[in-house]
Amino acid sequence: MKGEDVITLCHMEIKLAKHSGFCFGVKRTLAKTIDLLERGGESVYSIGDLIHNPQVVNELKMKGLRVVEGLKGIKSGVIIIRAHGFPPSLIDQAKRRGLKLLDTTCPFVKRAQNILRWLDGEGYKLIIVGDKDHPEVKGLVGFAHNGILVVERPQDVKRLNLEGVKKVGLLAQTTQSKEDFQAVANELIKDGSFELRIFNTICEAVAFRQDEARNLAKKCDLMLVVGGKRSANTRTLTKLCRREGTKVYHIEGPDDLDPNWIRRRKRVGIISGTSTPQRLIGEVMNRLKGRG
């Protein structure tokens, strides 16, 4: 892995992670959405925020994107299946209404959906490591006919009722930390009373950033993680930096910066979530340089 970019000020170094800005999946979703909006001619809807970055979502709204909570009241137009994916029931409902669909599901999420569907068809009891309220997990749950157990932490495994279960399939929300996923897998392996199939469905781009966040946090005495407050992968980066014992702040942009944070700091590290535009990262850098 290449090293981070370093900017040296009079009393402080700013280290910017190499893996910052949009990931492939977000770039793909935005490109397809913007192309559709610029072509015009019909209403374009996103059920929930298209990506978890408020600044970008507001820009898309100005271009004509309509962000809604559900299909109620929509009589015509295009529904964008966002990068997090949709449950099949929602897709079927949209088709029955005669609505058009633009599928921008991230390939890593699509892979998790396909694995989950196969495991479900083979009769495995499914467990996913993730946030039960996250739209990606809600979408994944919809692909299983026999239900899914969602766990957020390794200690949650002890509360699962797996008595009599012969086959278990384990997957991860694509933005989960590798450590938490491995810890859950280890707890299930300890049980030993069932066949266990483990599929690491964590996104490669997310995994790269997790590794870089840990390494950068070890070198710095302050970490700034830039991304939407609702972004799961950004929150995971914040958690991982904090585990290294480094002071960390999760900010959405330069206006969130407090000058007191950088007083007497020698090395400040910056990393972003996968739905954070490069422009915002540059603005944070410029604000820091102005304070330096």
Rosetta blueprint (number, residue, H / E / L):
1 M L
2 K L
3 G L
4 E L
5 D E
6 V E
7 I E
8 T E
9 L L
10 C L
11 H L
12 M L
13 E E
14 I E
15 K E
16 L E
17 A L
18 K L
19 H L
20 S L
21 G L
22 F L
23 C L
24 F H
25 G H
26 V H
27 K H
28 R H
29 T H
30 L H
31 A H
32 K H
33 T H
34 I H
35 D H
36 L H
37 L H
38 E H
39 R H
40 G L
41 G L
42 E L
43 S L
44 V E
45 Y E
46 S E
47 I E
48 G L
49 D L
50 L L
51 I L
52 H L
53 N L
54 P H
55 Q H
56 V H
57 V H
58 N H
59 E H
60 L H
61 K H
62 M H
63 K L
64 G L
65 L E
66 R E
67 V E
68 V E
69 E L
70 G L
71 L L
72 K L
73 G L
74 I L
75 K L
76 S L
77 G L
78 V E
79 I E
80 I E
81 I E
82 R L
83 A L
84 H L
85 G L
86 F L
87 P L
88 P H
89 S H
90 L H
91 I H
92 D H
93 Q H
94 A H
95 K H
96 R H
97 R L
98 G L
99 L L
100 K E
101 L E
102 L E
103 D E
104 T L
105 T L
106 C L
107 P H
108 F H
109 V H
110 K H
111 R H
112 A H
113 Q H
114 N H
115 I H
116 L H
117 R H
118 W H
119 L H
120 D H
121 G H
122 E L
123 G L
124 Y L
125 K E
126 L E
127 I E
128 I E
129 V E
130 G L
131 D L
132 K L
133 D L
134 H L
135 P H
136 E H
137 V H
138 K H
139 G H
140 L H
141 V H
142 G L
143 F L
144 A L
145 H L
146 N L
147 G L
148 I E
149 L E
150 V E
151 V E
152 E L
153 R L
154 P H
155 Q H
156 D H
157 V H
158 K H
159 R H
160 L L
161 N L
162 L L
163 E L
164 G L
165 V L
166 K L
167 K E
168 V E
169 G E
170 L E
171 L E
172 A E
173 Q L
174 T L
175 T L
176 Q L
177 S L
178 K H
179 E H
180 D H
181 F H
182 Q H
183 A H
184 V H
185 A H
186 N H
187 E H
188 L H
189 I H
190 K H
191 D H
192 G L
193 S L
194 F L
195 E E
196 L E
197 R E
198 I E
199 F L
200 N L
201 T L
202 I L
203 C L
204 E H
205 A H
206 V H
207 A H
208 F H
209 R H
210 Q H
211 D H
212 E H
213 A H
214 R H
215 N H
216 L H
217 A H
218 K H
219 K H
220 C L
221 D L
222 L E
223 M E
224 L E
225 V E
226 V E
227 G L
228 G L
229 K L
230 R L
231 S L
232 A H
233 N H
234 T H
235 R H
236 T H
237 L H
238 T H
239 K H
240 L H
241 C H
242 R H
243 R H
244 E L
245 G L
246 T L
247 K E
248 V E
249 Y E
250 H E
251 I E
252 E L
253 G L
254 P H
255 D H
256 D H
257 L L
258 D L
259 P H
260 N H
261 W H
262 I H
263 R L
264 R L
265 R L
266 K L
267 R E
268 V E
269 G E
270 I E
271 I E
272 S E
273 G L
274 T L
275 S L
276 T L
277 P L
278 Q H
279 R H
280 L H
281 I H
282 G H
283 E H
284 V H
285 M H
286 N H
287 R H
288 L H
289 K H
290 G H
291 R H
292 G L
